[in-house]
């Protein structure tokens, strides 16, 4: 499995290192609190939440002040699909919302009024691999996207087509416009441990779309924004994030030289005229400071911006409302729970907060006019019963995420507590891993799923993505980790999944690409922190190997006392291939979970595909349970074992 192993972006790495995140799943009420619930001259705010890397759970929320209503699943409810994997940036420009989705490698262009997607713009290299877009800026009728592969992409906003590309520096992290020029911070973050950070900001002339200069500002530049009086502000974060060598640098946007480096430490900032609101995490004291700096004078005017003792656990972003000057800070808590947004007035007093807005809220945009989407005429929770609401069985096979929250585990949990936690994660559409071959989960629903002739009946959400188009066969490739899907009816009416199960015959059913009646046995290791041995009924044996990315006590489930775990089912042929040092998981055509991205039709299933144990086609009028099992037994190098991940299952025929 790999969920699906990534190279951390600079910004994400920085934030993860800020605090050692404890596993805190506190129950926090969804809703608003605070003395004043309203914003002068502001109709709406939009909050982008990046979710977790390679879990395809980025979200877009909208809050309207006229009725104080928050729709946390704004994008998904309107567009009937997920936003994608690790959305990094969002801008409201003219009458459209643009969202940069890093791992999915695309720009989502959304009509502001309706909330519906106008177009997805892929940001790919010539061979189909991801450019890893990070941030976006606008000037006139053009949009500009900086990408981690070093490229700056120009988009014609009238045609919504890419019409230009140039190179900046190493791993551009952020981009802004000032004085008819683009300023791009080049972090060098992907190989900072081997060859060191980049130290430059690239200056690009907008009319000619040519780079004119690489300005040396300091190691690992990140957040960049237009400042007061024709300046640009950029944070340099140092070669070592814990060194404390992070500063705010001011660039003269006329001469394109560094004006000064402020003494104040900063990890993130927001600008309001000549005032800079910034925060910094101090490793020696393990405290976060919030200050206000006057850029014109260079003097700190407030050493403790938050004046009412409001507590923030893990700041993840800071923004200024341009219509009234209020300051917003997002709180990510432990990175794996839904975060909050907090609104302060310029005096540092909390005005209100919106809890549980989404996982890792990283961007807020403000609108002085109201949209008029279809969602304004319905109640968001109307479709909640369209999704799985119970985890009835959960038996993950050993794997690198065993005994962590991704496998619904906390220290000391019993199996019953794991089921409760897994149910909570499924209801919140958080990813659950099934581990290596054979691991499975069984889901129940508020009502039966009807079999409708010639229609897809349900959809399984995972975290597969097209990271590249592999060279081995020209097939779609990326992070596919296929799982077999099974269905069952509650014939005896006891509400338990103890009736006959039927496999949904996918594209490889009955071909040489599968082994039926495959059985594997995993053995508890003598020492917890060692590899997990396995043997199968085909005469093969091997290990689920430990790696340096996941160093918890054991890859064998701590809540199971048995010395062995045995799984039986259908095994699919290995689908991951090492191509030029990168493991590519090729997608099977159709009929498997976590095989294609959630935005595609190939994540939908028909009950009519059901077959019994003898391969006979079954005509089921409805089903009550869905079971998903990892179907691959393969180790993909240092990426770890192939495993299936599940977010939720949706009844496509649900009608409230």
Secondary structure, 3 states (H helix, E strand, C coil): CCCCCCCCCHHHHHHHHHCCCCCCCCCCCCEEECCCCCCCCCCEEEEEECCCCCCCCCEEEEEECCCCEEECCHHHHHHCCCCCCCEEEEEEECCEEEEEECCCCEEEEEECCCCCEEEEEECECCCCCECCEEEEEEECCEEEEEECCCEEEEEECCCCEEEEEEECCCCEEEEEEECCEEEEEECCHHHCCCCCCCCEEEEEECCCCEEEEEEECCCCEEEEEECCCCEEEEEECCCCCCCCCCEEEEEECCCCEEEEEEEEECCEEEEECCEEEEEEEECCCCEEEEEEEECCCCEEEECCCCCCCCCCCCEEEEEECCCCCCEEEEECCCCCCEEEEEEECCCCCEEEEEEEEEECEEEEEEECCCCCCHHHHCCHHHHHHHECCEEEEEECCCCCCCCCHHHCCCCCCCHHHHHHHHHHHHHCCCCEECCCCCCEEEEEEEEEEECCCCCCCEEEECCCCCCECCCCCCCCEEECCCEEEEEECCCCCCCCCCCCEEEECCCCCCCCCEEEEEEEEEECCCCCCCCEEEEECCCCEEEECCECCECCCCCCCCCCCCCEEEEEEEEECCCEEEECCEEEEECCCCCCECCCCCCCHHHEECHHHEECCCCCECCCCEEEEEEEEECCCCECHHHCECCCEECEEEECCCCC
